């Protein structure tokens, strides 16, 4: 299957392994204006997945720095472990970009709920992180239906997520963003 980042998805017959890719396919793109430095999505794999890249559609600025992170949550949407983070990046241009954040192979365990987020690291906790957003009630390929990966969303949330932190860490609470979902995804294998 096709991935917007040039990688195939879906395993062939008999091998038991394949590539995983998720990314929202918003029909109309706007950018979130709420004042949170980190924004992303909840997700729960249905098989173990090894993530190699985190992807995001943001309204980037070359004067800012960004990083991606994957965080394990407890049952109350509180970060209980920092599963992995990318290096900080400065975008190549000030534009709407699909940024790719390589990460050391991060193994996500089936049945565990995670927050995948993009954070502006040179800001304050109340900076409006300009990540693509869509309405999860009408956009194809949104949080409740991201294509191309063996995962299921946290059944307690079909919305995007956000954190008031420039460096999400253990004990931070993940907040729900209402009816919007945010443009983040993963590339990996299972």
C-alpha positions, 0 to 999 in steps of 0.5 A: 500500500502507498505511504505519502513518504515513499515507503510501502505499507502492508506485509506480503503473504507468508512473511508475518512482517510488514511496514506500518505507516499512519498519516491523516488525510485531511480534506481541508487543512487548517492549523491549530491555534490553541496555546500548547507547545506539544500536539499530537494523537493517542494511539494503541497498536494491535501488534508490536510495532518498531517505529523508525520515523515520526511524521507531521504536517506543520506550518513550519518556521526556520526560526523555531526548533521542533522534535517528535516524541512517543510517550507511554500513558497510564489509564488516566492520560498521564505520561508514565514513560518517555518511550523515545524522542527524535533529535531537535530539528530546524525546518529547511524553509518557512512553509507548510511542510510534512516534516520527518523525524527519524527516531532510534528504533522504538518498539511499541507494545500491542495493547499499550496506549501512547501519545505521539506528539510534535513539540516546539522546543524553543517556545514557552508552554503556551505557544500555539504549535501550528500543526495541521488539524481536521474535524474527526467527524468528517475528514477521511483518514482522521484520528479515528481512521488513519490508514495503513497501520495495524493499530487502534485508537484509544477508545476513550478518545477519538480526538487529538491531544496536547500538552502544555510543555516544551519537553513532555515528561513523566507525570505530564497530563495529556489533554484532549483537543475537542473534535479536532485531530492533529496531523501526526503519524509514524513509519515503522515495521511489525 
